[in-house]
Amino acid sequence: MADRPSPFFSVDGMNRLPAPEMPFWISQQLPFDRYMVEMGDGLRMHVMEQGHGKPVLALHGNPTWGYLYRKVAAELEGEPIRLIMPDLIGFGFSDAPASTDDHTFANHSDWVAGLLDQLGLDEVVAVVADWGGPIGLHALSRRPGLMTGVVLLNTSAGPPRPGFKPTRFHRIYSTRLGALSSRLSGFPQHWIGWFQHDRKSLAGVVRKSYVYAMRRAPESFIALVRMVPDNMEHPSIPLLKEVGEFVASFDGPAAIVWGDNDPVLGRLRRRHERALPHATVTATPSGHFVQEEAPAEVARAITTVVSQT
């Protein structure tokens, strides 16, 4: 009997599984190399890549996937950059955990750290947004010296101040009633444009692409909302403190590109400017997903940081 071909293919010493098929109307927007990486416990992470050169790890947050960086990738085409765009576990075309209880800050940090180990990178520039910020930065903090540059995009790279009050959005959608409301209303996938300054930036086929991906594991949205602290005793707080310390100690090339009209995180830009006083800062009128409204500004920050590493 002839041997069966292996489902793995190896690139740079890393075994990669073929990526799942996606609808043509999505794939034609994503002219990237795609593959899956085993994370253990039966979970696989979907990764997209473009180009060759300096490794740049671009991490999305809630409720998006690596698709979020496609416009930035188009701006970076031809640059000496290896742009790596994974989908967090439970998002996009990555596998979802067996239980929503597995969506913890610690587990997501472990999964991204596992990807970093399998990629075998000696150095990396991190581009992080939303939950991709604390998750990715915590994973990198556990690999001293691996991060040589950072670009922050509407994220929260540190703990809240004592006595803080969670936003109305997080108060509502961290409850059982909020979870039921999300399932019944199709929020946020059908209303994702509400987070933008230009709501048309997430309309048509773009909104359809986010909606399609979220249908694969709709419970992941609520799970990550619940990862956001609602008090100083929340289990995410210790890890957020570690992230804050890591960012404050980082003296390498850094940039901040912010959407000031973000209804969730817009007001946090100055806090990150204080945490990274040497960073170049680009304030834009964008909403939460600055990659959709200001991809040229994001790409410019990436190429500047890469050139300084």
C-alpha positions, -999 to 999 in steps of 0.1 A, spaced: 0 0 0 13 34 -9 21 58 19 -5 85 25 8 121 19 14 140 51 -12 167 59 17 189 71 40 210 50 72 224 65 84 260 61 115 273 79 114 242 101 78 248 112 50 223 104 21 240 89 -14 226 82 -34 237 52 -58 265 59 -96 258 56 -114 270 26 -132 304 27 -158 319 4 -144 334 -27 -157 368 -19 -135 368 12 -105 350 -3 -103 375 -32 -97 403 -6 -69 383 11 -41 376 -14 -19 361 14 -2 329 23 -25 310 47 -19 281 70 -28 265 104 -6 259 133 -12 233 160 -16 249 195 -22 217 214 -55 204 230 -69 199 195 -68 236 187 -53 251 155 -46 288 149 -52 303 114 -23 326 102 -20 348 71 14 362 59 26 386 33 61 395 22 96 388 34 120 406 57 116 420 92 89 400 111 59 421 121 33 404 142 -1 421 138 -27 411 163 -64 420 162 -89 421 191 -126 416 198 -147 409 177 -125 409 146 -99 386 129 -67 389 108 -88 403 80 -86 436 99 -51 442 86 -57 436 49 -57 474 40 -25 479 61 -10 449 42 -18 465 9 0 497 20 30 476 30 32 455 -2 68 456 -15 83 467 18 110 444 33 86 432 59 72 398 67 37 407 79 22 379 101 -15 382 108 -29 354 130 -65 349 141 -68 347 179 -82 313 191 -120 314 187 -119 341 160 -118 342 123 -108 308 109 -89 296 140 -105 268 161 -127 277 191 -120 261 225 -143 234 237 -156 256 265 -161 294 266 -145 292 301 -112 285 283 -113 321 270 -90 335 297 -63 361 295 -37 335 306 -48 309 279 -48 335 251 -13 346 262 -2 309 261 -16 304 226 1 335 212 34 325 230 30 291 214 27 306 180 58 328 186 78 297 196 67 278 165 75 307 142 111 306 156 116 343 153 147 360 168 131 394 169 97 409 161 79 442 158 45 439 175 15 458 161 -14 454 185 -50 465 188 -78 460 213 -74 427 232 -45 418 208 -25 444 228 -25 429 263 -26 393 250 3 398 225 24 420 248 20 396 277 31 367 255 61 388 243 70 398 279 76 361 286 102 360 258 128 386 269 144 404 240 121 391 213 102 423 208 124 450 192 97 475 183 60 481 190 30 499 174 0 505 196 -35 509 179 -65 516 202 -57 491 229 -53 490 267 -18 480 275 -20 481 312 -43 478 342 -71 502 350 -67 527 378 -81 518 412 -116 529 416 -123 528 378 -158 522 365 -163 498 335 -179 513 304 -216 510 298 -208 487 269 -188 463 291 -214 465 319 -242 454 296 -224 427 275 -207 410 304 -240 399 318 -263 370 309 -289 395 296 -262 410 275 -252 376 261 -289 369 252 -292 403 237 -261 397 216 -275 365 202 -309 379 194 -298 412 179 -267 400 161 -246 426 180 -218 434 174 -213 417 141 -243 433 123 -237 467 140 -199 468 139 -199 501 120 -212 518 151 -177 517 165 -164 538 136 -162 575 129 -170 567 93 -196 540 95 -193 534 58 -158 520 64 -174 488 77 -202 484 52 -210 461 23 -187 432 17 -165 443 46 -192 440 72 -203 408 55 -168 394 60 -168 402 97 -203 387 101 -193 355 83 -162 349 105 -181 356 137 -207 331 129 -181 304 133 -179 310 171 -203 337 181 -198 330 218 -162 342 216 -173 379 216 -190 376 250 -162 355 264 -136 383 257 -159 410 270 -159 391 302 -121 391 302 -123 429 307 -120 438 344 -150 451 361 -132 456 395 -97 454 408 -102 417 419 -108 405 384 -85 376 373 -72 397 344 -58 424 366 -25 407 376 -16 400 340 -26 435 329 -2 448 356 26 427 341 18 441 306 19 477 320 53 470 335 66 455 303 55 485 282 68 510 307 102 493 306 104 491 268 129 516 254 130 504 218 114 520 187 77 527 194 47 544 177 11 550 187 -16 554 160 -50 562 176 -86 567 166 -97 595 188 -134 589 179 -133 554 193 -163 552 217 -146 525 238 -109 533 240 -105 567 224 -98 585 257 -69 562 265 -44 577 240 -27 600 265 -23 572 290 -3 553 265 17 584 255 28 586 292 37 549 293 58 553 261 70 589 262 95 582 234 69 569 210 59 588 179 22 596 181 -4 599 152 -39 609 164 -66 603 137 -103 611 137 -109 573 132 -131 551 154 -121 519 171 -108 500 141 -82 525 130 -68 499 105 -100 503 84 -101 541 84 -64 551 85 -44 522 70 -18 545 54 -10 560 88 -7 526 104 16 514 77 37 545 79 42 539 117 51 503 110 78 511 84 92 538 106 95 515 136 109 487 114 136 511 100 147 519 136 151 484 148 
